[in-house]
Amino acid sequence: MPHLRRLRRPAEPTAAQPAEPTAAQPAPAEPTTAPAAAEMSDAPYRIGIFSDITTTNYWSYLGPNGTQWNSYILNPQRIALYALSDRRFEIIPQLALEMPTRPLAKEGDFWVSEITLRDNATWSDGTPVTARDFAFTANTVVEMELPGNWGSIFDWNFLDRVEAPDEYTVKLYYSQEPGLAVHEWGALQGPIMQEAYWAPIVADARVAVGALDPLPEGASAEDQTAYEERLTEAMNILYNYEPADEPTAAGWMQGSREPGAFIENIANPSFFQNGAAVSVFANGAYVEQGNNYEIGIGEPVSEMIADYVIGPHSESTVYTVYGSQDAAILALKNGEIDFILNPLGLQAAYAIKLRISRGSPLSRTRSTAIAT
């Protein structure tokens, strides 16, 4: 079981309590001191994409509108109990205060995982992120059997329910023992939606779904089609809702948008990890030092392979929609954008165009990369 230093406020050193680390809590190799906040550029970070998003509703994105382009803009607005470390892509706590344990406890007919949450996370409207928000999100998916990626994240074939015994404790109840894909790589990395904002919309959708007459066994194909159409109409109460000023808890919030032209994410000033210094080590150890907390997994005694400060590092990110790769690459070469997100792959001809000599306009941009 990896060692974890629980979130804590650093104590002031005294004569009886030296500031040096103890054997039980070794200091990371060459630790980076967390700044008051991440250094932030006044200029927006400019990214080129080839297709517009189809929704700003995260429920819809993980449902019927699951496009890669939507993920680029909407995923940075979400947090989860756990995230993945840089370089090694191993599970690390985000909202959680501790690493998940195995085996899961058995309570009656259920396999149960209990997780404590940190208490310093807030939504962008200033209200705390609590266990109720995670329970609301998971239970909405399970009880409404939301299709698409939602059903893969909170798999209702395994997950029976989530309870919040108090504001900062969640308990996941599984009807059968979950594997890694269902628990650690599923529900524990599921996005969290704010209950206060979404509960009224979800309630309306629940009423509409609940009003449907169950489809009888042996129903004809025509009846099945009619039922699916009515179910889709009921679900669309949730999926077609257009959120405005929706609170988020991650580093980014929805900004302005001009359909077909650009989408903007703006920095969330209340992001709880902003300014945290992160060190990742070759042996899997992970150290995160925030302004009022410290987290550590494993023993940081090997080579440091990543060292960075969590942002946001710009006041906004602007995603400009280009009609083709040609147009986006030309904009990159001309210094009009800093980065291209491209899930389609880069054709050889474009790669040749981007093999430029030092001193060209492209090499002077803040970032000259294409993500494929």
C-alpha positions, -999 to +999 in steps of 0.1 A: +000+000+000+016+033-010+024+058+017+002+089+017+007+121+036-028+133+044-037+169+035-026+190+064-018+226+072+019+230+078+027+236+115+049+264+126+083+251+137+091+255+174+119+245+197+100+213+205+090+206+169+119+210+144+109+219+108+131+190+094+112+160+080+111+128+101+119+093+089+081+086+086+077+116+063+108+119+041+112+151+022+110+149-016+143+152-035+149+189-042+113+199-034+097+228-052+082+254-030+046+262-039+041+298-050+012+318-037-005+312-070+006+300-104+022+326-126-005+337-150-002+354-184-025+383-192-026+371-228-050+342-237-035+309-247-046+303-283-055+269-295-067+258-330-093+231-335-110+218-366-145+214-355-169+233-333-183+218-301-219+204-302-228+211-266-217+229-234-238+206-213-215+180-196-244+155-191-249+156-229-212+153-237-209+120-218-243+110-233-253+114-269-228+141-277-195+124-270-171+140-294-134+145-290-138+182-297-163+185-269-138+168-246-110+193-253-132+222-240-154+206-213-130+181-196-108+209-182-138+222-163-143+191-142-127+175-111-130+139-098-121+120-066-089+108-084-068+119-113-038+106-131-002+116-125+019+132-153+043+109-172+034+077-153-004+080-155-010+065-121-039+072-098-035+101-075-059+119-052-076+150-065-107+157-043-100+125-023-078+128+008-065+092+007-056+064-017-083+038-024-079+005-006-083-031-015-100-054-008-133-035-005-152-040+028-181-064+028-213-050+044-242-075+040-247-081+003-226-052-008-189-044-014-182-010+000-155+016-005-154+045+019-133+076+010-126+108+028-125+140+009-105+172+013-124+201+028-106+230+010-123+226-024-149+251-035-171+257-065-166+288-085-196+303-068-178+301-035-198+271-020-179+240-008-175+209-029-189+181-007-197+144-007-233+152-016-221+165-050-204+132-059-233+111-045-258+132-065-238+127-098-233+090-094-268+083-082-283+103-111-265+081-135-273+048-117-310+056-110-317+070-145-294+044-162-279+072-183-265+057-215-232+064-233-200+071-214-219+078-182-228+041-179-192+031-184-180+055-156-207+047-131-216+012-141-250+004-127-244-033-134-221-030-104-227+002-086-259+001-065-257+036-049-234+062-033-241+076+001-227+107+019-226+099+056-212+134+062-201+164+042-166+149+034-171+112+033-185+091+004-194+054+005-198+035-028-220+004-026-214-023-052-238-052-058-209-074-069-172-070-064-159-045-089-127-048-108-101-021-114-120-009-145-152-004-126-139+011-094-105+027-096-106+034-133-143+040-134-164+056-106-134+070-087-124+090-117-159+101-126-167+138-130-185+156-103-215+179-110-228+205-085-260+192-069-274+227-061-272+238-098-283+206-115-308+190-090-339+209-104-331+199-140-324+163-131-357+162-111-377+173-142-360+147-163-367+120-136-404+129-136-406+126-174-388+093-174-409+079-145-441+088-163-433+064-191-452+031-191-428+002-188-422-017-221-440-051-217-421-083-225-425-094-260-433-059-273-433-055-310-405-037-328-428-009-335-437-005-298-400-007-289-392+021-313-420+042-300-409+036-264-373+046-273-385+078-289-405+087-258-375+079-235-352+100-256-376+129-254-377+126-216-339+123-214-335+154-235-349+175-207-315+169-191-294+167-223-308+197-241-306+221-211-282+249-219-262+258-188-255+294-180-231+305-153-227+268-142-204+266-112-173+245-117-145+234-093-116+227-117-092+252-131-114+264-159-149+278-164-170+283-194-164+317-210-177+334-241-186+315-273-194+324-309-207+292-326-186+282-356-159+307-346-144+302-311-150+289-276-133+304-245-125+288-211-116+313-184-095+307-153-113+298-121-098+320-094-110+297-066-095+265-080-082+247-049-050+232-066-039+265-082-002+271-074+005+236-061+040+224-068+041+188-081+071+164-083+068+130-100+095+104-095+107+074-115+097+049-088+061+061-089+063+085-059+043+117-062+045+148-041+021+178-043+027+208-021-001+234-021-004+267-002-021+250+028-016+213+023+008+186+013+002+152-003+027+124-008+025+090-023+054+066-020+090+074-011+105+101-033+140+086-034+145+080-071+150+103-101+126+132-105+110+129-139+085+157-138+084+190-118+057+216-124+032+240-109-005+235-114-022+264-131-041+278-148-012+298-163-032+321-184-064+342-178-082+324-206-078+297-233-094+305-266-102+277-290-105+290-325-124+268-350-107+264-384-124+248-414-093+226-423-059+215-412-045+238-438-060+269-423-050+259-387-014+251-397-011+284-416-024+302-384+002+283-363+030+293-387+019+329-387+019+330-349-019+335-347-023+305-324+000+287-300-011+251-303-032+228-324-053+200-310-057+174-337-073+139-331-072+132-368-035+127-373-011+149-392-006+142-429+030+139-442+027+170-463+018+191-433+046+176-413+071+187-440+057+222-439+064+224-402+100+213-405+113+249-402+147+264-395+155+283-363+144+319-364+113+313-385+080+329-373+068+295-360+098+289-337+092+322-320+056+314-308+051+305-272+043+269-281+049+252-315+033+218-309+005+198-324-013+173-302-025+142-321 
